[in-house]
């Protein structure tokens, strides 16, 4: 089973402010960019068949004043605490406290082929378990000084191969890496 990360960071490597705020991200939404640029997001989403997201990230997504952005794709919300899932999402969103290894084994046995891993702690735990195959990181040209680091402390070096980078007129730079 392939696992991928698709995420934006500030230039100084943060995915959110310390309180989880994403206020430094507005303006890069595809509806606000010339030509409706989506930075490959829809193509990426079409390639995955399951999402694995941390509880805090899930709660952040629920707070957005938009429709559910993941359609009918199955989502697993990782948490060691209870997760409140709205009734309208209960047919496609489920909580889990399995380890990354056990969860990937379970999903693979169920026939899933490509998982989108999202959320700082979740990404870090999958990286430390050696379970991230691909990283797509879009760097936003803003320094926020402190916040939630994408990578945090790693248990060991993780060697990556740079596959490509693309820059956009608004200053975003997206890079794709594969784990060696």
KADAUR-V216654 format. One record per residue. RES is the residue in one letter. SS is DSSP state (H for helix, E for strand, - for the rest). PSI is psi as a letter, one per 30 degrees, with the letter a starting at -180 (* if undefined). Layout:
{{RES & SS & PSI} {RES & SS & PSI}}
This chain:
{{X & - & k} {X & E & k} {X & E & k} {X & E & l} {X & E & k} {X & E & j} {X & E & l} {X & E & k} {X & E & l} {X & E & l} {X & - & f} {X & - & g} {X & - & g} {X & E & k} {X & E & f} {X & E & l} {X & - & l} {X & - & e} {X & - & g} {X & - & f} {X & - & k} {X & - & g} {X & - & f} {X & - & f} {X & - & f} {X & - & k} {X & - & f} {X & - & f} {X & - & k} {X & H & f} {X & H & f} {X & H & g} {X & - & k} {X & H & k} {X & H & g} {X & H & h} {X & - & k} {X & - & g} {X & - & h} {X & - & g} {X & H & e} {X & H & e} {X & H & e} {X & H & e} {X & H & e} {X & H & f} {X & H & f} {X & - & l} {X & - & f} {X & E & k} {X & E & k} {X & E & j} {X & E & k} {X & E & l} {X & H & e} {X & H & e} {X & H & e} {X & H & e} {X & H & e} {X & H & e} {X & H & e} {X & H & f} {X & H & f} {X & - & k} {X & - & h} {X & - & l} {X & - & l} {X & - & j} {X & - & f} {X & - & g} {X & - & b} {X & - & g} {X & - & k} {X & E & k} {X & E & k} {X & E & k} {X & E & j} {X & E & k} {X & - & k} {X & - & f} {X & - & l} {X & - & k} {X & - & k} {X & - & j} {X & - & k} {X & - & k} {X & H & e} {X & H & f} {X & H & f} {X & - & f} {X & - & f} {X & - & f} {X & E & k} {X & E & k} {X & E & l} {X & E & k} {X & - & g} {X & - & l} {X & - & l} {X & H & e} {X & H & e} {X & H & e} {X & H & e} {X & H & e} {X & H & e} {X & H & e} {X & H & e} {X & H & e} {X & H & f} {X & - & f} {X & - & g} {X & - & k} {X & - & f} {X & E & j} {X & E & k} {X & E & j} {X & E & k} {X & E & k} {X & - & k} {X & H & e} {X & H & e} {X & H & e} {X & H & e} {X & H & e} {X & H & e} {X & H & e} {X & H & e} {X & H & f} {X & - & g} {X & - & g} {X & - & g} {X & - & k} {X & - & e} {X & E & k} {X & E & k} {X & E & j} {X & E & k} {X & E & j} {X & E & k} {X & E & k} {X & - & i} {X & - & k} {X & - & k} {X & - & f} {X & - & e} {X & - & l} {X & - & a} {X & E & j} {X & E & k} {X & - & e} {X & - & e} {X & - & a} {X & - & k} {X & - & k} {X & - & f} {X & - & l} {X & - & k} {X & - & j} {X & - & k} {X & E & l} {X & E & k} {X & E & k} {X & E & e} {X & E & l} {X & E & k} {X & E & k} {X & E & l} {X & - & l} {X & - & f} {X & - & g} {X & - & f} {X & - & k} {X & E & k} {X & E & k} {X & E & k} {X & E & k} {X & E & l} {X & E & k} {X & E & k} {X & - & *}}
